[in-house]
Amino acid sequence: MKIAVLGSTYPRSHDDPGVPWQRETVNRCAKAGHEITVLAPSWKGLKDHEIDGVPVLRWRYAPKPLETLTHDEGAPNKQGSPLFKVFALTYIIFGVLAVFRWTLKHKFDVIHCHWPFPHGFMTLLPQKLLGTRIVMTCHGAELALGRKSGVIRRTLAWLLGTGDALCANSSHTANEVKKLANKEVYILPYGATVTAANAGETTPKVVDPPLLLNCGRLIQRKGLHFLLEALPKVLEKQRVQVVITGEGDCKEEWMALTTELGLDEVVEWAGFVSSERLADLYNTCTCYVHPAIFDDRGDTEGLGVVLIEALRHRKPVVASGVGGIVDIIKDEKTGLLVPEKDADALADAILRVLDNKGLATRLANQGFDFCQEVFDWDRIVKETTKVYAG
């Protein structure tokens, strides 16, 4: 099949760490024999290019210095910009024209539309005029916008109604989609995108002091201030080191909180790291901690690929029981779940893992086995291509 993958962001270069789960899905579908093209907005004038041998077509929507609506922090986190509404409109208009032109030229059989609001507008002409099959996947951010705005909610419901097939990244997201669209929703999760060098090992690597790890964008719904607030209670009973990777608009605020709590010698803000260092951090950490929350917009983790990666490295996980996290972390089985925004409960769960090696090993091994079965890439790609075929 000729498949176009449409979304708001895609790596801008080979070394860009953005949306690794989407990049992996694209590459694996291409290796399965399908002709894949990525359709994505430009970034500061970025022209068409290739990533991993896959063509990436970019549509322009603003003057070069101002094309920053997507990537990095993501559009929902940039709504405070005075030009946001203007460029959001040109983003849609020029996207509609570009996607139709590309579909007419390349004769795509399927357009896989990620984040149907606003990208569902861009699939209307190819579907109605060219008969292109439209598959739509919700990740959660668009649903959070809909909870804040009745207009967006009704628009999203209408756009979802136009899709030939609807998908979601987790059961949580699927349930939210079903409230808007009276259709079957296929759950298509992701697998790990960081190679687990220790995948066959059953004995965890021991480091002193124990290392707590968190990876991902530093945005409000990651809830990292609750981890910082939990650390003094942890440190009363156990020395630890903490590494936090990634960038985002909350970084300065959280670094200031780190200093305020006297944790500068404990917490390392590593920024974006290479795949090699990320794999080493997963391999070295004692416990992976993911204190995600529902943010001020009502958004939370749609799935949480970093959790899958931690489990693929046979690491015990402590996480909040919100959003799609519960598809991965089964309390007391594949990890420990705590209530969101509860620093004391988070500290207690971390200490349980650090103090009980038997518990940590059991959670890590059961989590590894669970991910091997449920989040296997071959199974995910097979299910994805079945949805494409209809």
Contacts in CASP RR format, 6 or more apart in sequence:
PFRMAT RR
TARGET T0000
AUTHOR 0000-0000-0000
METHOD contacts of the structure
MODEL  1
MKIAVLGSTYPRSHDDPGVPWQRETVNRCAKAGHEITVLAPSWKGLKDHE
IDGVPVLRWRYAPKPLETLTHDEGAPNKQGSPLFKVFALTYIIFGVLAVF
RWTLKHKFDVIHCHWPFPHGFMTLLPQKLLGTRIVMTCHGAELALGRKSG
VIRRTLAWLLGTGDALCANSSHTANEVKKLANKEVYILPYGATVTAANAG
ETTPKVVDPPLLLNCGRLIQRKGLHFLLEALPKVLEKQRVQVVITGEGDC
KEEWMALTTELGLDEVVEWAGFVSSERLADLYNTCTCYVHPAIFDDRGDT
EGLGVVLIEALRHRKPVVASGVGGIVDIIKDEKTGLLVPEKDADALADAI
LRVLDNKGLATRLANQGFDFCQEVFDWDRIVKETTKVYAG
1 34 0 8 1.000
1 35 0 8 1.000
1 109 0 8 1.000
1 110 0 8 1.000
1 385 0 8 1.000
1 388 0 8 1.000
1 389 0 8 1.000
2 34 0 8 1.000
2 35 0 8 1.000
2 37 0 8 1.000
2 106 0 8 1.000
2 107 0 8 1.000
2 108 0 8 1.000
2 109 0 8 1.000
2 110 0 8 1.000
3 29 0 8 1.000
3 34 0 8 1.000
3 35 0 8 1.000
3 36 0 8 1.000
3 37 0 8 1.000
3 108 0 8 1.000
3 109 0 8 1.000
3 110 0 8 1.000
3 111 0 8 1.000
3 112 0 8 1.000
3 388 0 8 1.000
4 36 0 8 1.000
4 37 0 8 1.000
4 38 0 8 1.000
4 39 0 8 1.000
4 99 0 8 1.000
4 102 0 8 1.000
4 103 0 8 1.000
4 106 0 8 1.000
4 108 0 8 1.000
4 110 0 8 1.000
4 111 0 8 1.000
4 112 0 8 1.000
5 22 0 8 1.000
5 25 0 8 1.000
5 26 0 8 1.000
5 36 0 8 1.000
5 37 0 8 1.000
5 38 0 8 1.000
5 39 0 8 1.000
5 112 0 8 1.000
5 114 0 8 1.000
6 38 0 8 1.000
6 39 0 8 1.000
6 40 0 8 1.000
6 99 0 8 1.000
6 111 0 8 1.000
6 112 0 8 1.000
6 113 0 8 1.000
6 114 0 8 1.000
6 119 0 8 1.000
6 122 0 8 1.000
6 123 0 8 1.000
7 39 0 8 1.000
7 40 0 8 1.000
7 41 0 8 1.000
7 113 0 8 1.000
7 114 0 8 1.000
7 115 0 8 1.000
7 119 0 8 1.000
8 40 0 8 1.000
8 41 0 8 1.000
8 70 0 8 1.000
8 74 0 8 1.000
8 75 0 8 1.000
8 114 0 8 1.000
8 115 0 8 1.000
8 119 0 8 1.000
9 18 0 8 1.000
9 19 0 8 1.000
9 40 0 8 1.000
9 41 0 8 1.000
9 70 0 8 1.000
9 71 0 8 1.000
9 74 0 8 1.000
10 18 0 8 1.000
10 19 0 8 1.000
10 22 0 8 1.000
10 23 0 8 1.000
10 38 0 8 1.000
10 40 0 8 1.000
10 51 0 8 1.000
10 56 0 8 1.000
11 17 0 8 1.000
11 18 0 8 1.000
11 19 0 8 1.000
11 23 0 8 1.000
11 51 0 8 1.000
12 43 0 8 1.000
12 46 0 8 1.000
12 71 0 8 1.000
13 51 0 8 1.000
14 51 0 8 1.000
14 52 0 8 1.000
17 272 0 8 1.000
17 275 0 8 1.000
18 71 0 8 1.000
20 193 0 8 1.000
20 194 0 8 1.000
20 305 0 8 1.000
21 190 0 8 1.000
21 191 0 8 1.000
21 193 0 8 1.000
21 305 0 8 1.000
22 114 0 8 1.000
23 51 0 8 1.000
23 52 0 8 1.000
23 193 0 8 1.000
24 190 0 8 1.000
24 191 0 8 1.000
24 193 0 8 1.000
24 377 0 8 1.000
25 190 0 8 1.000
25 380 0 8 1.000
25 381 0 8 1.000
25 384 0 8 1.000
26 36 0 8 1.000
26 38 0 8 1.000
26 52 0 8 1.000
26 54 0 8 1.000
27 52 0 8 1.000
27 54 0 8 1.000
28 377 0 8 1.000
28 380 0 8 1.000
28 381 0 8 1.000
29 36 0 8 1.000
29 381 0 8 1.000
29 384 0 8 1.000
29 385 0 8 1.000
30 36 0 8 1.000
30 52 0 8 1.000
30 53 0 8 1.000
30 54 0 8 1.000
32 381 0 8 1.000
32 385 0 8 1.000
34 385 0 8 1.000
34 388 0 8 1.000
36 54 0 8 1.000
37 54 0 8 1.000
37 55 0 8 1.000
37 56 0 8 1.000
37 57 0 8 1.000
37 102 0 8 1.000
37 106 0 8 1.000
37 108 0 8 1.000
38 51 0 8 1.000
38 54 0 8 1.000
38 55 0 8 1.000
38 56 0 8 1.000
38 57 0 8 1.000
39 57 0 8 1.000
39 59 0 8 1.000
39 98 0 8 1.000
39 99 0 8 1.000
39 102 0 8 1.000
39 111 0 8 1.000
40 56 0 8 1.000
40 57 0 8 1.000
40 58 0 8 1.000
40 59 0 8 1.000
40 70 0 8 1.000
41 58 0 8 1.000
41 59 0 8 1.000
41 61 0 8 1.000
41 67 0 8 1.000
41 69 0 8 1.000
41 70 0 8 1.000
41 91 0 8 1.000
41 95 0 8 1.000
42 58 0 8 1.000
42 59 0 8 1.000
42 60 0 8 1.000
42 61 0 8 1.000
42 67 0 8 1.000
43 58 0 8 1.000
43 67 0 8 1.000
43 68 0 8 1.000
43 70 0 8 1.000
43 71 0 8 1.000
44 64 0 8 1.000
44 65 0 8 1.000
44 67 0 8 1.000
44 68 0 8 1.000
45 58 0 8 1.000
45 60 0 8 1.000
45 64 0 8 1.000
45 67 0 8 1.000
46 58 0 8 1.000
46 67 0 8 1.000
47 58 0 8 1.000
48 55 0 8 1.000
48 56 0 8 1.000
48 57 0 8 1.000
48 58 0 8 1.000
49 55 0 8 1.000
49 56 0 8 1.000
49 58 0 8 1.000
50 56 0 8 1.000
57 98 0 8 1.000
57 102 0 8 1.000
59 94 0 8 1.000
59 95 0 8 1.000
59 97 0 8 1.000
59 98 0 8 1.000
59 99 0 8 1.000
60 67 0 8 1.000
60 94 0 8 1.000
61 67 0 8 1.000
61 69 0 8 1.000
61 87 0 8 1.000
61 90 0 8 1.000
61 91 0 8 1.000
61 93 0 8 1.000
61 94 0 8 1.000
61 95 0 8 1.000
62 69 0 8 1.000
62 87 0 8 1.000
62 90 0 8 1.000
62 91 0 8 1.000
66 83 0 8 1.000
66 87 0 8 1.000
68 78 0 8 1.000
69 75 0 8 1.000
69 78 0 8 1.000
69 84 0 8 1.000
69 87 0 8 1.000
69 88 0 8 1.000
69 91 0 8 1.000
72 247 0 8 1.000
72 248 0 8 1.000
73 217 0 8 1.000
73 219 0 8 1.000
73 248 0 8 1.000
73 249 0 8 1.000
75 88 0 8 1.000
76 141 0 8 1.000
76 144 0 8 1.000
76 145 0 8 1.000
76 297 0 8 1.000
76 299 0 8 1.000
77 219 0 8 1.000
77 248 0 8 1.000
77 249 0 8 1.000
78 84 0 8 1.000
88 118 0 8 1.000
91 118 0 8 1.000
92 118 0 8 1.000
92 121 0 8 1.000
92 122 0 8 1.000
95 122 0 8 1.000
96 121 0 8 1.000
96 122 0 8 1.000
96 124 0 8 1.000
96 125 0 8 1.000
98 122 0 8 1.000
99 111 0 8 1.000
99 122 0 8 1.000
99 123 0 8 1.000
99 125 0 8 1.000
99 126 0 8 1.000
100 122 0 8 1.000
100 125 0 8 1.000
100 126 0 8 1.000
100 129 0 8 1.000
102 108 0 8 1.000
103 111 0 8 1.000
103 125 0 8 1.000
103 126 0 8 1.000
103 130 0 8 1.000
103 132 0 8 1.000
104 130 0 8 1.000
107 130 0 8 1.000
108 126 0 8 1.000
108 132 0 8 1.000
109 132 0 8 1.000
109 133 0 8 1.000
109 388 0 8 1.000
110 132 0 8 1.000
110 133 0 8 1.000
110 134 0 8 1.000
110 135 0 8 1.000
110 388 0 8 1.000
111 123 0 8 1.000
111 126 0 8 1.000
111 127 0 8 1.000
111 132 0 8 1.000
111 133 0 8 1.000
111 134 0 8 1.000
111 135 0 8 1.000
112 135 0 8 1.000
112 137 0 8 1.000
112 388 0 8 1.000
113 119 0 8 1.000
113 120 0 8 1.000
113 122 0 8 1.000
113 123 0 8 1.000
113 134 0 8 1.000
113 135 0 8 1.000
113 136 0 8 1.000
113 137 0 8 1.000
114 136 0 8 1.000
114 137 0 8 1.000
114 139 0 8 1.000
115 137 0 8 1.000
115 138 0 8 1.000
115 139 0 8 1.000
115 141 0 8 1.000
115 142 0 8 1.000
116 136 0 8 1.000
116 137 0 8 1.000
116 138 0 8 1.000
116 142 0 8 1.000
116 156 0 8 1.000
116 159 0 8 1.000
116 160 0 8 1.000
116 163 0 8 1.000
117 142 0 8 1.000
117 145 0 8 1.000
117 146 0 8 1.000
117 152 0 8 1.000
117 155 0 8 1.000
117 156 0 8 1.000
117 159 0 8 1.000
120 134 0 8 1.000
120 136 0 8 1.000
120 159 0 8 1.000
120 162 0 8 1.000
121 159 0 8 1.000
123 132 0 8 1.000
123 134 0 8 1.000
123 136 0 8 1.000
123 162 0 8 1.000
123 163 0 8 1.000
124 162 0 8 1.000
126 132 0 8 1.000
126 134 0 8 1.000
127 133 0 8 1.000
127 134 0 8 1.000
127 162 0 8 1.000
127 163 0 8 1.000
127 164 0 8 1.000
133 164 0 8 1.000
133 165 0 8 1.000
133 388 0 8 1.000
133 390 0 8 1.000
134 162 0 8 1.000
134 163 0 8 1.000
134 164 0 8 1.000
134 165 0 8 1.000
135 163 0 8 1.000
135 164 0 8 1.000
135 165 0 8 1.000
135 166 0 8 1.000
135 167 0 8 1.000
135 387 0 8 1.000
135 388 0 8 1.000
136 159 0 8 1.000
136 160 0 8 1.000
136 163 0 8 1.000
136 165 0 8 1.000
136 166 0 8 1.000
136 167 0 8 1.000
137 166 0 8 1.000
137 167 0 8 1.000
137 168 0 8 1.000
137 169 0 8 1.000
137 188 0 8 1.000
138 160 0 8 1.000
138 166 0 8 1.000
138 167 0 8 1.000
138 168 0 8 1.000
138 169 0 8 1.000
138 173 0 8 1.000
138 176 0 8 1.000
138 177 0 8 1.000
139 168 0 8 1.000
139 169 0 8 1.000
139 173 0 8 1.000
139 302 0 8 1.000
139 303 0 8 1.000
140 169 0 8 1.000
140 173 0 8 1.000
140 176 0 8 1.000
140 299 0 8 1.000
140 302 0 8 1.000
141 299 0 8 1.000
142 152 0 8 1.000
142 156 0 8 1.000
143 156 0 8 1.000
143 173 0 8 1.000
143 176 0 8 1.000
143 177 0 8 1.000
143 180 0 8 1.000
143 299 0 8 1.000
144 295 0 8 1.000
144 297 0 8 1.000
144 298 0 8 1.000
144 299 0 8 1.000
144 300 0 8 1.000
145 152 0 8 1.000
145 156 0 8 1.000
145 297 0 8 1.000
146 152 0 8 1.000
146 153 0 8 1.000
146 156 0 8 1.000
147 153 0 8 1.000
147 297 0 8 1.000
147 298 0 8 1.000
148 297 0 8 1.000
148 298 0 8 1.000
153 180 0 8 1.000
156 180 0 8 1.000
157 180 0 8 1.000
157 181 0 8 1.000
160 166 0 8 1.000
160 177 0 8 1.000
160 180 0 8 1.000
160 181 0 8 1.000
160 183 0 8 1.000
161 181 0 8 1.000
161 183 0 8 1.000
164 390 0 8 1.000
165 186 0 8 1.000
165 387 0 8 1.000
165 390 0 8 1.000
166 177 0 8 1.000
166 181 0 8 1.000
166 183 0 8 1.000
166 184 0 8 1.000
166 185 0 8 1.000
166 186 0 8 1.000
167 185 0 8 1.000
167 186 0 8 1.000
167 187 0 8 1.000
167 188 0 8 1.000
167 387 0 8 1.000
168 174 0 8 1.000
168 176 0 8 1.000
168 177 0 8 1.000
168 185 0 8 1.000
168 186 0 8 1.000
168 187 0 8 1.000
168 188 0 8 1.000
169 187 0 8 1.000
169 188 0 8 1.000
169 189 0 8 1.000
169 190 0 8 1.000
169 302 0 8 1.000
169 303 0 8 1.000
169 324 0 8 1.000
170 187 0 8 1.000
170 189 0 8 1.000
170 302 0 8 1.000
170 303 0 8 1.000
170 323 0 8 1.000
170 324 0 8 1.000
170 327 0 8 1.000
171 187 0 8 1.000
171 324 0 8 1.000
171 326 0 8 1.000
171 327 0 8 1.000
172 302 0 8 1.000
172 323 0 8 1.000
172 324 0 8 1.000
172 326 0 8 1.000
172 327 0 8 1.000
173 302 0 8 1.000
173 303 0 8 1.000
173 323 0 8 1.000
173 324 0 8 1.000
174 185 0 8 1.000
174 187 0 8 1.000
177 185 0 8 1.000
178 185 0 8 1.000
186 383 0 8 1.000
186 387 0 8 1.000
188 380 0 8 1.000
188 383 0 8 1.000
188 384 0 8 1.000
188 387 0 8 1.000
189 303 0 8 1.000
189 327 0 8 1.000
189 374 0 8 1.000
189 375 0 8 1.000
189 380 0 8 1.000
190 303 0 8 1.000
190 305 0 8 1.000
190 308 0 8 1.000
190 375 0 8 1.000
190 380 0 8 1.000
191 305 0 8 1.000
191 308 0 8 1.000
191 371 0 8 1.000
191 375 0 8 1.000
191 376 0 8 1.000
191 377 0 8 1.000
191 380 0 8 1.000
192 305 0 8 1.000
192 308 0 8 1.000
192 309 0 8 1.000
192 312 0 8 1.000
192 371 0 8 1.000
192 375 0 8 1.000
193 305 0 8 1.000
193 309 0 8 1.000
194 275 0 8 1.000
194 278 0 8 1.000
194 279 0 8 1.000
194 282 0 8 1.000
194 309 0 8 1.000
194 312 0 8 1.000
195 275 0 8 1.000
195 279 0 8 1.000
196 279 0 8 1.000
196 282 0 8 1.000
196 283 0 8 1.000
196 309 0 8 1.000
196 312 0 8 1.000
196 313 0 8 1.000
196 314 0 8 1.000
197 279 0 8 1.000
197 283 0 8 1.000
198 205 0 8 1.000
198 283 0 8 1.000
198 313 0 8 1.000
198 314 0 8 1.000
199 312 0 8 1.000
199 313 0 8 1.000
199 314 0 8 1.000
199 368 0 8 1.000
200 314 0 8 1.000
201 314 0 8 1.000
202 314 0 8 1.000
202 365 0 8 1.000
204 286 0 8 1.000
204 314 0 8 1.000
204 315 0 8 1.000
204 360 0 8 1.000
204 361 0 8 1.000
204 364 0 8 1.000
205 283 0 8 1.000
205 284 0 8 1.000
207 284 0 8 1.000
207 285 0 8 1.000
207 286 0 8 1.000
209 238 0 8 1.000
209 239 0 8 1.000
209 240 0 8 1.000
209 241 0 8 1.000
210 238 0 8 1.000
210 239 0 8 1.000
210 240 0 8 1.000
210 241 0 8 1.000
210 286 0 8 1.000
210 287 0 8 1.000
210 354 0 8 1.000
211 240 0 8 1.000
211 241 0 8 1.000
211 242 0 8 1.000
211 243 0 8 1.000
211 281 0 8 1.000
211 284 0 8 1.000
211 285 0 8 1.000
211 286 0 8 1.000
211 287 0 8 1.000
212 227 0 8 1.000
212 240 0 8 1.000
212 241 0 8 1.000
212 242 0 8 1.000
212 243 0 8 1.000
212 285 0 8 1.000
212 286 0 8 1.000
212 287 0 8 1.000
212 288 0 8 1.000
212 289 0 8 1.000
212 350 0 8 1.000
213 242 0 8 1.000
213 243 0 8 1.000
213 244 0 8 1.000
213 245 0 8 1.000
213 281 0 8 1.000
213 282 0 8 1.000
213 285 0 8 1.000
213 287 0 8 1.000
213 288 0 8 1.000
213 289 0 8 1.000
213 310 0 8 1.000
213 315 0 8 1.000
214 222 0 8 1.000
214 224 0 8 1.000
214 227 0 8 1.000
214 242 0 8 1.000
214 243 0 8 1.000
214 244 0 8 1.000
214 245 0 8 1.000
214 288 0 8 1.000
214 289 0 8 1.000
214 290 0 8 1.000
214 291 0 8 1.000
214 306 0 8 1.000
215 244 0 8 1.000
215 245 0 8 1.000
215 246 0 8 1.000
215 278 0 8 1.000
215 281 0 8 1.000
215 306 0 8 1.000
215 309 0 8 1.000
216 222 0 8 1.000
216 245 0 8 1.000
216 246 0 8 1.000
216 306 0 8 1.000
217 246 0 8 1.000
217 247 0 8 1.000
217 248 0 8 1.000
218 224 0 8 1.000
218 244 0 8 1.000
218 246 0 8 1.000
218 247 0 8 1.000
218 248 0 8 1.000
218 249 0 8 1.000
218 250 0 8 1.000
218 251 0 8 1.000
218 254 0 8 1.000
219 248 0 8 1.000
219 249 0 8 1.000
219 250 0 8 1.000
219 295 0 8 1.000
220 250 0 8 1.000
220 293 0 8 1.000
220 295 0 8 1.000
220 296 0 8 1.000
221 292 0 8 1.000
221 293 0 8 1.000
221 294 0 8 1.000
221 295 0 8 1.000
221 299 0 8 1.000
221 300 0 8 1.000
221 301 0 8 1.000
222 250 0 8 1.000
222 290 0 8 1.000
222 291 0 8 1.000
222 292 0 8 1.000
222 293 0 8 1.000
223 291 0 8 1.000
223 292 0 8 1.000
223 293 0 8 1.000
223 320 0 8 1.000
223 341 0 8 1.000
224 244 0 8 1.000
224 250 0 8 1.000
224 254 0 8 1.000
224 291 0 8 1.000
225 250 0 8 1.000
225 253 0 8 1.000
225 254 0 8 1.000
225 257 0 8 1.000
226 291 0 8 1.000
226 293 0 8 1.000
226 340 0 8 1.000
226 341 0 8 1.000
226 342 0 8 1.000
226 343 0 8 1.000
226 346 0 8 1.000
227 242 0 8 1.000
227 289 0 8 1.000
227 291 0 8 1.000
227 343 0 8 1.000
227 346 0 8 1.000
228 254 0 8 1.000
228 257 0 8 1.000
228 258 0 8 1.000
228 261 0 8 1.000
228 263 0 8 1.000
228 267 0 8 1.000
229 257 0 8 1.000
229 261 0 8 1.000
229 343 0 8 1.000
230 291 0 8 1.000
230 343 0 8 1.000
230 344 0 8 1.000
230 346 0 8 1.000
230 347 0 8 1.000
230 350 0 8 1.000
231 240 0 8 1.000
231 242 0 8 1.000
231 261 0 8 1.000
231 263 0 8 1.000
231 266 0 8 1.000
231 267 0 8 1.000
231 347 0 8 1.000
232 261 0 8 1.000
232 263 0 8 1.000
233 343 0 8 1.000
233 344 0 8 1.000
233 347 0 8 1.000
233 348 0 8 1.000
234 240 0 8 1.000
234 347 0 8 1.000
234 350 0 8 1.000
234 351 0 8 1.000
234 354 0 8 1.000
235 266 0 8 1.000
237 351 0 8 1.000
237 355 0 8 1.000
238 351 0 8 1.000
238 354 0 8 1.000
238 355 0 8 1.000
240 266 0 8 1.000
240 286 0 8 1.000
240 350 0 8 1.000
240 354 0 8 1.000
241 266 0 8 1.000
241 268 0 8 1.000
242 263 0 8 1.000
242 266 0 8 1.000
242 267 0 8 1.000
242 268 0 8 1.000
243 267 0 8 1.000
243 268 0 8 1.000
243 270 0 8 1.000
243 281 0 8 1.000
243 285 0 8 1.000
244 267 0 8 1.000
244 268 0 8 1.000
244 269 0 8 1.000
244 270 0 8 1.000
244 271 0 8 1.000
245 270 0 8 1.000
245 271 0 8 1.000
245 272 0 8 1.000
245 273 0 8 1.000
245 278 0 8 1.000
245 281 0 8 1.000
246 270 0 8 1.000
246 271 0 8 1.000
246 272 0 8 1.000
246 273 0 8 1.000
247 271 0 8 1.000
247 272 0 8 1.000
251 269 0 8 1.000
255 269 0 8 1.000
258 264 0 8 1.000
258 267 0 8 1.000
258 269 0 8 1.000
270 277 0 8 1.000
270 281 0 8 1.000
273 281 0 8 1.000
279 313 0 8 1.000
282 288 0 8 1.000
282 309 0 8 1.000
282 310 0 8 1.000
282 312 0 8 1.000
282 313 0 8 1.000
282 315 0 8 1.000
283 313 0 8 1.000
285 310 0 8 1.000
285 315 0 8 1.000
286 315 0 8 1.000
286 316 0 8 1.000
286 353 0 8 1.000
286 354 0 8 1.000
286 360 0 8 1.000
287 315 0 8 1.000
287 316 0 8 1.000
287 317 0 8 1.000
287 318 0 8 1.000
287 350 0 8 1.000
287 353 0 8 1.000
287 354 0 8 1.000
287 360 0 8 1.000
288 306 0 8 1.000
288 307 0 8 1.000
288 310 0 8 1.000
288 315 0 8 1.000
288 316 0 8 1.000
288 317 0 8 1.000
288 318 0 8 1.000
289 317 0 8 1.000
289 318 0 8 1.000
289 319 0 8 1.000
289 346 0 8 1.000
289 350 0 8 1.000
290 301 0 8 1.000
290 304 0 8 1.000
290 306 0 8 1.000
290 307 0 8 1.000
290 317 0 8 1.000
290 318 0 8 1.000
290 319 0 8 1.000
290 320 0 8 1.000
290 325 0 8 1.000
291 319 0 8 1.000
291 320 0 8 1.000
291 338 0 8 1.000
291 340 0 8 1.000
291 346 0 8 1.000
292 300 0 8 1.000
292 301 0 8 1.000
292 304 0 8 1.000
292 319 0 8 1.000
292 320 0 8 1.000
292 321 0 8 1.000
292 322 0 8 1.000
292 323 0 8 1.000
292 325 0 8 1.000
292 340 0 8 1.000
293 300 0 8 1.000
293 320 0 8 1.000
293 322 0 8 1.000
293 340 0 8 1.000
293 341 0 8 1.000
294 300 0 8 1.000
294 322 0 8 1.000
294 340 0 8 1.000
300 322 0 8 1.000
300 323 0 8 1.000
300 324 0 8 1.000
301 322 0 8 1.000
301 323 0 8 1.000
301 324 0 8 1.000
301 325 0 8 1.000
302 323 0 8 1.000
302 324 0 8 1.000
303 324 0 8 1.000
303 325 0 8 1.000
303 327 0 8 1.000
303 328 0 8 1.000
304 324 0 8 1.000
304 325 0 8 1.000
304 328 0 8 1.000
307 317 0 8 1.000
307 319 0 8 1.000
307 325 0 8 1.000
307 328 0 8 1.000
307 329 0 8 1.000
308 328 0 8 1.000
308 371 0 8 1.000
308 375 0 8 1.000
310 317 0 8 1.000
311 317 0 8 1.000
311 328 0 8 1.000
311 334 0 8 1.000
311 364 0 8 1.000
311 367 0 8 1.000
311 368 0 8 1.000
311 370 0 8 1.000
311 371 0 8 1.000
312 368 0 8 1.000
312 371 0 8 1.000
312 372 0 8 1.000
314 364 0 8 1.000
314 365 0 8 1.000
314 367 0 8 1.000
314 368 0 8 1.000
315 364 0 8 1.000
316 335 0 8 1.000
316 336 0 8 1.000
316 353 0 8 1.000
316 359 0 8 1.000
316 360 0 8 1.000
316 361 0 8 1.000
316 363 0 8 1.000
316 364 0 8 1.000
317 329 0 8 1.000
317 334 0 8 1.000
317 335 0 8 1.000
317 336 0 8 1.000
317 363 0 8 1.000
317 367 0 8 1.000
318 335 0 8 1.000
318 336 0 8 1.000
318 338 0 8 1.000
318 346 0 8 1.000
318 349 0 8 1.000
318 350 0 8 1.000
318 353 0 8 1.000
319 325 0 8 1.000
319 329 0 8 1.000
319 335 0 8 1.000
319 336 0 8 1.000
319 337 0 8 1.000
319 338 0 8 1.000
320 337 0 8 1.000
320 338 0 8 1.000
320 339 0 8 1.000
320 340 0 8 1.000
320 341 0 8 1.000
320 346 0 8 1.000
321 329 0 8 1.000
321 337 0 8 1.000
321 338 0 8 1.000
321 339 0 8 1.000
321 340 0 8 1.000
322 340 0 8 1.000
325 337 0 8 1.000
326 337 0 8 1.000
328 334 0 8 1.000
328 370 0 8 1.000
328 371 0 8 1.000
328 375 0 8 1.000
329 335 0 8 1.000
329 336 0 8 1.000
329 337 0 8 1.000
330 370 0 8 1.000
331 337 0 8 1.000
332 363 0 8 1.000
333 363 0 8 1.000
333 366 0 8 1.000
333 367 0 8 1.000
333 370 0 8 1.000
334 363 0 8 1.000
334 366 0 8 1.000
334 367 0 8 1.000
334 370 0 8 1.000
334 371 0 8 1.000
335 363 0 8 1.000
335 366 0 8 1.000
335 367 0 8 1.000
336 349 0 8 1.000
336 352 0 8 1.000
336 353 0 8 1.000
336 363 0 8 1.000
338 345 0 8 1.000
338 346 0 8 1.000
338 348 0 8 1.000
338 349 0 8 1.000
339 345 0 8 1.000
352 359 0 8 1.000
353 359 0 8 1.000
353 360 0 8 1.000
353 363 0 8 1.000
354 360 0 8 1.000
END
